Amino acid sequence: MSKKLYIISGEASGDLHGANVMKELFAEQPDLNIRFWGGDKMQAVGGTMAKHIRDLAFMGFVEVLMNLPTILRNIRFCKEDILKFKPDAILLIDYPGFNMRIAEWAKKNNIKVYYYISPTVWAWKENRVHKIKRDVFKLFCILPFEADFYKKYHYEVEYVGHPLLDEIEQYRELPKQELEIAPTNKPIIAMLPGSRKQELRTKLPVMLPLVDLFPHYHFVIAGAPNMDLAIYRELIGDKDVDVVYGQTYPLLQQAEAAVVTSGTATLETGLFEIPQVVCYIGNAVSYQIAKRLVNVKYISLVNLILDKESVTELIQNDCTTERLAKELSLVIKGGSKRDQVLEDYSRLKAMLGKGGASRKVAQAVLKTI
């Protein structure tokens, strides 16, 4: 009888990483029975979808509180669905607020739990380490410093490398993809303002005035797949700015510099070796709560991994058009910070090591399921 695996991812990045792991799982064991929470990418690979991520993504303390009834309903549904499916194991992907609860419940119900992409316990709520140790059979980490962090707690984890290494490597092997914009002689500056409506409405009004301050450049926004073009158009107004969908990598490959919202996109930009300025503007209340709870020096993955402020981070009130313009001028061609940032990116790649994360996770799960 074929083995059963239940996978839970709750965001766009989790959908991508989940899809890659599922491809490797099916390649090794085609008859594996997978039921999952995910998005279009996981659905395209196979298995049976239990819940789509579009019903799940809430960020920030205030937003989570406002959507608490939905979140609690989802947790209840998830537990019932797992019991009905009777999996041999559960693979949790990132999405810690939700998945840590499921891990605790699964352990009590004698269901083996794998966790891919460690919750950021090194950043806040360090005491969660004890829960992970208790509830998670095997934890797969994607940041090089995480294995040492867990060692302090006598917890053996597996560093599998960052999944973006494979993603970008595979992309680079494809023929060069033209950007879906009118031809331009101007060098391109990429804008990656995030994938949620609240992010766009707070960040784009700060980013877009750069268009007038850098007239010799053409600005292109990486549109989020779940965001309607009308939202971008409303914010852009009459400025000459393009929006491209599903073309973040071609955009980064062809950009001279980038303005990026904090998150995975900062690392993607770094791996494409594009000098960047990082921006973060959150809900004011959520930010004040986070500031008191979060114990990290930096908000961008590039700086966290390098353990230095290589790329400038403009957070909350520091994130103004004036500051953005000043920092951007330092990383475009001829800018005084550009060479140093590029040098740091080389070190970043060396620290991340080789790829193969998805394959390593799939093989480890199949070996012990």
C-alpha positions as CSV (number, residue, x, y, z in Angstrom):
1,M,0.0,0.0,0.0
2,S,1.4,3.4,-0.9
3,K,2.5,5.8,1.8
4,K,0.5,8.9,2.6
5,L,2.0,12.4,3.3
6,Y,0.1,15.5,4.3
7,I,1.8,18.8,3.4
8,I,0.9,22.2,4.8
9,S,2.2,25.5,3.3
10,G,0.4,28.8,3.8
11,E,2.0,31.4,1.6
12,A,3.3,32.0,-2.0
13,S,6.9,31.1,-1.1
14,G,5.7,28.0,0.7
15,D,3.7,27.0,-2.4
16,L,6.9,27.3,-4.5
17,H,9.1,25.3,-2.1
18,G,6.3,22.8,-1.6
19,A,6.0,22.2,-5.3
20,N,9.7,21.6,-5.7
21,V,9.7,19.1,-2.8
22,M,6.7,17.3,-4.3
23,K,8.4,17.0,-7.7
24,E,11.3,15.3,-6.0
25,L,9.0,13.1,-3.8
26,F,7.1,11.9,-6.9
27,A,10.3,11.3,-8.8
28,E,11.5,9.0,-6.1
29,Q,8.1,7.4,-5.3
30,P,5.5,8.0,-8.0
31,D,2.7,6.2,-6.1
32,L,3.1,8.4,-3.0
33,N,-0.4,9.7,-1.9
34,I,-0.1,13.4,-1.1
35,R,-2.8,15.7,0.3
36,F,-1.8,19.3,0.8
37,W,-2.5,22.9,1.6
38,G,-0.9,25.1,-1.1
39,G,-1.3,27.1,-4.2
40,D,-1.3,26.8,-8.0
41,K,2.3,25.6,-8.2
42,M,1.7,22.6,-5.9
43,Q,-1.6,21.9,-7.6
44,A,0.2,21.7,-10.9
45,V,2.6,19.0,-9.6
46,G,-0.1,16.6,-8.5
47,G,-1.6,15.2,-5.3
48,T,-4.9,16.4,-3.8
49,M,-5.5,20.0,-2.6
50,A,-7.3,20.4,0.7
51,K,-7.1,24.2,1.0
52,H,-5.8,27.0,-1.2
53,I,-3.3,29.5,0.2
54,R,-5.4,32.5,-1.0
55,D,-7.6,31.8,2.0
56,L,-4.7,31.8,4.5
57,A,-2.3,34.7,4.2
58,F,-2.5,37.2,7.1
59,M,0.5,39.2,8.2
60,G,1.2,41.4,11.2
61,F,-0.2,41.1,14.8
62,V,-3.2,43.4,14.2
63,E,-4.2,41.7,10.9
64,V,-4.0,38.3,12.6
65,L,-6.3,39.4,15.4
66,M,-8.8,40.8,12.9
67,N,-8.9,37.5,11.1
68,L,-8.8,35.3,14.2
69,P,-12.1,33.5,13.6
70,T,-11.1,32.5,10.1
71,I,-7.7,31.3,11.4
72,L,-9.2,29.2,14.2
73,R,-11.8,27.7,11.7
74,N,-8.9,26.7,9.4
75,I,-7.0,25.1,12.3
76,R,-10.1,23.1,13.2
77,F,-10.7,22.0,9.6
78,C,-7.0,21.1,9.2
79,K,-7.0,18.7,12.2
80,E,-10.3,17.0,11.1
81,D,-8.9,16.7,7.6
82,I,-5.6,15.1,8.8
83,L,-7.5,12.6,10.9
84,K,-9.7,11.6,8.0
85,F,-6.7,11.2,5.6
86,K,-4.7,9.2,8.2
87,P,-1.2,10.2,6.8
88,D,2.0,8.3,7.7
89,A,3.6,11.7,8.3
90,I,3.1,15.5,8.0
91,L,5.5,17.8,6.2
92,L,5.1,21.4,7.4
93,I,6.6,24.2,5.3
94,D,7.4,27.5,6.9
95,Y,4.1,29.3,8.0
96,P,5.0,29.0,11.7
97,G,2.1,30.7,13.5
98,F,-0.2,28.0,12.1
99,N,2.2,25.1,11.6
100,M,3.6,25.1,15.1
101,R,0.1,24.5,16.5
102,I,-0.4,21.6,14.1
103,A,2.9,20.1,15.1
104,E,2.0,20.1,18.7
105,W,-1.4,18.6,18.0
106,A,0.1,16.0,15.6
107,K,2.7,14.9,18.2
108,K,-0.1,14.2,20.7
109,N,-1.8,12.2,18.1
110,N,1.3,10.1,17.3
111,I,1.7,11.5,13.8
112,K,5.4,12.0,12.7
113,V,6.2,15.6,11.9
114,Y,8.8,17.0,9.5
115,Y,9.4,20.7,9.3
116,Y,11.0,22.4,6.3
117,I,12.2,26.0,6.7
118,S,12.8,26.5,10.4
119,P,10.6,29.0,12.2
120,T,12.7,32.1,13.1
121,V,13.1,31.2,16.7
122,W,16.6,32.8,16.6
123,A,14.8,36.1,16.0
124,W,12.0,36.0,18.5
125,K,10.2,33.7,21.0
126,E,13.4,31.7,21.5
127,N,11.6,29.5,24.0
128,R,9.8,27.9,21.0
129,V,12.9,25.8,20.4
130,H,11.8,23.5,23.2
131,K,8.4,23.0,21.5
132,I,10.1,22.3,18.1
133,K,12.5,19.8,19.9
134,R,9.5,18.1,21.5
135,D,7.1,18.0,18.5
136,V,9.2,17.8,15.3
137,F,10.8,14.6,14.3
138,K,13.2,16.2,11.8
139,L,13.8,19.9,11.1
140,F,15.3,21.1,7.8
141,C,17.1,24.5,7.9
142,I,17.8,26.8,4.9
143,L,20.1,29.4,6.6
144,P,23.7,28.6,7.4
145,F,23.7,30.0,10.9
146,E,20.6,28.1,12.0
147,A,22.4,24.7,12.6
148,D,24.8,26.4,15.1
149,F,21.9,28.1,16.8
150,Y,20.0,24.8,17.4
151,K,23.3,23.1,18.6
152,K,23.2,25.3,21.7
153,Y,20.0,23.5,22.5
154,H,21.4,20.0,21.7
155,Y,19.0,19.6,18.8
156,E,20.4,18.1,15.7
157,V,18.9,19.7,12.5
158,E,19.8,19.3,8.9
159,Y,21.0,22.3,6.9
160,V,19.9,21.6,3.3
161,G,20.9,24.8,1.7
162,H,18.6,27.6,0.5
163,P,15.9,26.5,-2.1
164,L,16.4,29.7,-4.0
165,L,19.9,28.5,-5.1
166,D,18.2,25.8,-7.2
167,E,15.4,28.0,-8.3
168,I,17.8,30.7,-9.7
169,E,20.3,28.1,-11.1
170,Q,17.4,26.4,-13.1
171,Y,16.3,29.8,-14.3
172,R,19.8,30.8,-15.5
173,E,19.9,27.7,-17.7
174,L,16.8,28.8,-19.7
175,P,17.1,31.0,-22.8
176,K,17.1,34.7,-21.9
177,Q,13.5,35.9,-21.4
178,E,12.6,39.3,-22.8
179,L,10.7,41.6,-20.4
180,E,7.1,42.2,-21.5
181,I,7.5,46.0,-21.8
182,A,7.9,48.4,-24.6
183,P,11.6,48.6,-25.7
184,T,13.6,51.2,-23.8
185,N,17.2,52.5,-24.1
186,K,17.2,53.5,-20.4
187,P,18.7,51.2,-17.8
188,I,16.1,49.5,-15.6
189,I,15.5,49.9,-11.9
190,A,13.3,47.1,-10.4
191,M,10.7,47.8,-7.8
192,L,9.6,44.8,-5.7
193,P,7.0,46.3,-3.3
194,G,5.6,43.0,-1.9
195,S,2.7,40.8,-2.6
196,R,-0.1,42.1,-0.2
197,K,-2.5,45.0,-0.8
198,Q,-1.5,46.7,2.4
199,E,2.2,46.6,1.4
200,L,1.5,48.1,-2.0
201,R,-0.6,50.9,-0.5
202,T,2.1,51.9,2.0
203,K,5.2,51.4,0.0
204,L,4.4,52.4,-3.6
205,P,3.5,56.0,-2.7
206,V,7.1,56.3,-1.2
207,M,8.8,54.4,-4.1
208,L,7.0,55.9,-7.1
209,P,8.3,59.6,-6.7
210,L,11.7,58.1,-7.6
211,V,10.6,58.0,-11.2
212,D,10.8,61.8,-11.4
213,L,14.1,61.9,-9.4
214,F,15.9,59.4,-11.7
215,P,14.7,60.5,-15.2
216,H,17.5,58.6,-17.0
217,Y,16.2,55.3,-15.7
218,H,13.1,53.2,-16.5
219,F,11.2,51.8,-13.5
220,V,9.5,48.4,-13.7
221,I,7.4,46.9,-10.9
222,A,7.3,43.1,-10.3
223,G,3.5,42.5,-10.0
224,A,2.3,40.0,-7.5
225,P,0.3,37.2,-9.1
226,N,-2.6,37.7,-6.7
227,M,-2.8,41.5,-7.3
228,D,-5.0,43.0,-10.0
229,L,-3.3,45.4,-12.4
230,A,-5.9,48.0,-11.5
231,I,-4.4,48.4,-8.0
232,Y,-1.0,49.2,-9.5
233,R,-2.5,51.5,-12.1
234,E,-4.4,53.5,-9.5
235,L,-1.2,54.0,-7.5
236,I,1.0,54.7,-10.5
237,G,-1.3,57.4,-12.0
238,D,0.3,59.0,-15.0
239,K,3.9,58.0,-14.3
240,D,5.8,56.1,-16.9
241,V,6.2,52.8,-15.0
242,D,5.6,49.3,-16.3
243,V,4.2,46.4,-14.3
244,V,5.2,42.8,-15.2
245,Y,3.7,39.6,-13.9
246,G,5.5,36.3,-13.6
247,Q,8.7,38.0,-14.7
248,T,10.5,38.8,-11.4
249,Y,13.6,36.8,-12.5
250,P,13.9,38.3,-16.0
251,L,13.4,41.7,-14.4
252,L,16.2,41.2,-11.8
253,Q,18.5,39.8,-14.5
254,Q,18.1,42.9,-16.5
255,A,18.0,45.6,-13.8
256,E,20.9,47.8,-12.7
257,A,19.6,48.3,-9.2
258,A,16.5,47.5,-7.2
259,V,14.2,48.9,-4.5
260,V,13.0,45.8,-2.5
261,T,10.5,45.2,0.3
262,S,12.0,43.1,3.1
263,G,11.6,39.3,2.8
264,T,12.7,36.5,0.5
265,A,13.0,39.0,-2.4
266,T,16.0,40.6,-0.8
267,L,17.9,37.3,-1.1
268,E,16.7,36.7,-4.6
269,T,18.0,40.2,-5.6
270,G,21.3,39.4,-3.9
271,L,21.7,36.1,-5.7
272,F,21.1,37.9,-9.0
273,E,23.9,40.3,-7.9
274,I,21.7,43.4,-8.2
275,P,22.6,46.2,-5.7
276,Q,19.5,47.1,-3.7
277,V,17.9,49.3,-1.1
278,V,15.6,47.5,1.3
279,C,12.3,49.1,2.5
280,Y,9.9,48.1,5.3
281,I,6.8,50.0,6.3
282,G,4.3,47.9,8.4
283,N,1.2,48.6,10.3
284,A,2.3,51.1,13.0
285,V,0.9,49.0,15.9
286,S,2.2,45.7,14.5
287,Y,5.6,47.3,14.1
288,Q,5.8,48.6,17.6
289,I,4.9,45.2,19.0
290,A,7.4,43.5,16.7
291,K,10.2,45.9,17.7
292,R,9.8,44.9,21.3
293,L,9.7,41.2,20.6
294,V,12.1,40.6,17.7
295,N,15.7,40.1,18.5
296,V,17.5,40.6,15.2
297,K,20.0,43.2,14.0
298,Y,18.7,43.2,10.4
299,I,15.5,42.7,8.5
300,S,16.9,41.6,5.1
301,L,18.1,38.0,4.6
302,V,21.3,39.4,2.8
303,N,22.4,41.2,5.9
304,L,21.3,38.5,8.4
305,I,23.4,35.9,6.6
306,L,26.4,38.2,6.2
307,D,25.9,39.5,9.7
308,K,26.6,43.0,8.6
309,E,24.6,45.9,7.0
310,S,25.7,45.3,3.4
311,V,22.5,46.6,1.8
312,T,20.8,49.6,3.4
313,E,17.6,49.0,5.3
314,L,15.1,51.8,5.5
315,I,12.6,50.9,8.2
316,Q,9.3,52.6,9.1
317,N,9.8,56.4,9.5
318,D,13.3,56.1,7.8
319,C,11.6,54.9,4.7
320,T,11.0,58.2,2.9
321,T,11.4,59.1,-0.7
322,E,14.3,61.4,0.1
323,R,16.3,58.6,1.9
324,L,15.4,56.1,-0.8
325,A,16.7,58.4,-3.5
326,K,19.9,59.1,-1.6
327,E,20.6,55.4,-1.0
328,L,19.6,54.4,-4.5
329,S,22.1,56.9,-6.0
330,L,24.9,55.1,-4.0
331,V,24.2,51.7,-5.6
332,I,23.5,52.6,-9.3
333,K,26.4,52.5,-11.7
334,G,29.0,55.0,-10.5
335,G,27.6,55.0,-7.0
336,S,30.2,54.8,-4.2
337,K,28.6,51.7,-2.5
338,R,28.0,49.6,-5.6
339,D,31.4,47.7,-5.7
340,Q,31.3,46.8,-2.0
341,V,27.7,45.4,-2.3
342,L,28.8,43.3,-5.2
343,E,31.8,42.0,-3.3
344,D,29.5,41.1,-0.4
345,Y,27.2,39.2,-2.7
346,S,30.1,36.9,-3.7
347,R,30.7,36.1,0.0
348,L,26.9,35.5,0.5
349,K,26.9,32.9,-2.3
350,A,30.0,31.2,-0.8
351,M,28.3,31.1,2.6
352,L,25.1,29.5,1.2
353,G,27.1,26.7,-0.4
354,K,25.6,24.2,-2.9
355,G,21.9,23.8,-3.7
356,G,19.8,20.6,-3.8
357,A,17.5,21.6,-0.8
358,S,14.3,20.1,-2.3
359,R,15.9,16.8,-3.1
360,K,17.6,16.5,0.3
361,V,14.2,17.1,2.0
362,A,12.4,14.6,-0.2
363,Q,15.0,11.9,0.3
364,A,15.2,12.4,4.1
365,V,11.4,12.2,4.4
366,L,11.1,9.0,2.2
367,K,14.0,7.3,4.1
368,T,12.3,7.6,7.5
369,I,8.5,7.9,6.7
